[in-house]
Amino acid sequence: MKTLLIIETINNPGASEGVALENALNLTQDYIDQRKSYSKQHLRIKPCQKAFTESKFKKLIGMDVDYLHISAHGDRDGLEIGRKEKRCVLIKKGATITPDEIKDAGVKATRVLVSACKAGHKELAKAFFGTNRDGVYRDGIYLGRSEEHTSELQSL
């Protein structure tokens, strides 16, 4: 059975994209399971993990899962970890984890979805694309504003 891990890096009480996604996927999974004549699940959805520190984020992206969804704020330098918001208004900027730090952390998932601004920036995308430490090819899907570098992704 395939496993999905959702990581939320933005501290915004009452407005978690990761938890909303987890709930929606669990509802869908329940519906699929009820329609089958057997109760075999196709996807195991782990509870959404909140990563507001760099060390926790690095530990989570290195977990042995098939699919990884990262909900974060992104900029040209990488992903922001621990950004604090209230009703989507910035209260405190978080620490930035760079593409090189992401590569060094060793993403094991074979599929990665990054939901963040600038997620399509070439260096950030390259941190997730390619072959993982176990020699398994990994690809990714990126959601967010990345207009300035989308054409560069086609050559990866």
C-alpha positions in Angstrom: 0.0 0.0 0.0 1.3 3.4 -0.9 1.8 6.1 1.8 1.3 9.8 1.7 2.9 12.3 4.1 1.6 15.9 4.3 4.0 18.5 5.8 2.7 21.9 6.9 5.4 24.6 7.4 3.2 27.7 7.9 2.0 28.4 11.5 -1.4 29.8 10.8 -3.9 28.7 13.6 -7.3 27.8 12.1 -6.1 27.9 8.5 -4.0 24.8 7.7 -3.7 23.9 4.1 -2.1 20.6 5.1 -4.9 19.6 7.5 -7.6 20.6 5.0 -5.9 18.4 2.4 -5.6 15.5 4.8 -9.3 15.7 5.7 -10.4 15.9 2.0 -8.3 12.9 1.1 -9.6 10.9 4.0 -13.2 11.6 2.9 -12.3 10.5 -0.6 -10.6 7.4 0.6 -13.6 6.5 2.8 -15.9 6.9 -0.3 -13.6 4.7 -2.4 -13.4 2.0 0.3 -17.2 1.9 0.6 -17.7 1.4 -3.1 -15.4 -1.6 -3.2 -16.6 -5.0 -2.4 -13.5 -5.4 -0.2 -12.1 -3.0 2.2 -8.5 -2.8 0.9 -7.2 0.7 1.1 -5.2 2.0 -1.9 -3.4 4.8 0.0 -2.4 5.2 3.6 -2.6 8.9 4.6 -0.4 9.8 7.5 -1.6 12.5 9.8 -0.5 16.0 8.7 2.8 16.9 10.3 3.6 20.4 11.3 7.2 21.4 10.7 8.0 24.8 12.1 11.8 24.2 12.6 14.4 23.3 10.0 15.5 20.1 11.9 11.9 18.7 12.0 11.4 19.6 8.3 14.6 17.8 7.3 13.7 14.8 9.3 10.2 14.6 7.8 11.3 15.0 4.1 13.7 12.1 4.7 10.9 9.7 5.9 10.3 6.6 3.9 7.0 7.4 2.1 5.8 7.1 -1.5 4.2 10.5 -1.8 5.1 13.8 -0.1 3.0 16.9 -0.1 4.7 20.1 1.2 2.6 23.2 2.0 5.0 26.1 2.5 5.9 29.7 1.7 8.6 29.9 -1.0 10.9 32.6 -2.2 13.9 32.8 -4.5 16.2 31.4 -1.8 14.1 28.3 -0.9 11.2 27.3 1.4 10.3 29.3 4.5 9.9 27.1 7.6 8.0 28.3 10.6 6.4 31.4 9.1 3.8 32.6 11.5 0.6 34.1 10.2 -2.8 35.0 11.6 -5.7 35.0 9.1 -3.0 34.9 6.3 -1.3 38.1 7.5 2.4 37.7 8.2 3.3 38.0 11.9 6.8 36.6 11.9 9.1 35.5 9.1 10.5 31.9 9.4 13.9 30.4 8.6 14.7 29.6 5.0 15.8 26.1 4.0 17.8 26.3 0.8 17.7 23.9 -2.2 21.1 22.5 -1.2 19.9 21.8 2.3 16.9 20.0 0.8 19.1 17.9 -1.4 21.4 17.1 1.6 18.4 16.0 3.7 17.7 13.2 1.3 14.1 13.1 0.1 13.1 9.5 -0.2 9.6 9.9 -1.7 9.2 8.9 -5.3 6.6 11.7 -5.9 6.7 15.2 -4.4 4.1 17.9 -4.5 5.2 21.3 -3.4 2.5 23.9 -2.8 4.4 27.2 -2.4 5.1 30.4 -4.2 8.3 30.2 -6.3 8.1 26.4 -6.2 8.9 26.2 -9.9 12.2 28.1 -9.4 14.8 26.0 -11.2 17.1 25.4 -8.2 14.2 24.6 -5.8 12.7 22.2 -8.4 16.1 20.5 -8.9 16.3 19.8 -5.2 13.2 17.6 -5.5 13.6 16.1 -9.0 16.0 13.4 -9.9 17.3 10.2 -8.2 17.0 9.8 -4.4 19.6 8.3 -2.2 18.2 4.8 -2.7 18.6 5.1 -6.5 14.9 5.5 -7.2 13.9 8.2 -9.7 11.7 10.9 -8.1 9.5 13.4 -9.9 7.5 16.3 -8.7 4.6 18.6 -9.1 4.7 22.2 -8.1 1.9 24.5 -7.3 2.3 28.2 -6.8 3.6 31.3 -8.5 6.6 30.5 -10.6 6.1 32.4 -13.8 9.7 33.6 -14.1 11.2 30.1 -14.2 8.6 27.8 -15.7 10.3 27.6 -19.0 13.6 26.5 -17.3 11.8 23.5 -15.8 11.1 22.0 -19.2 14.8 21.3 -19.7 15.2 19.4 -16.4 
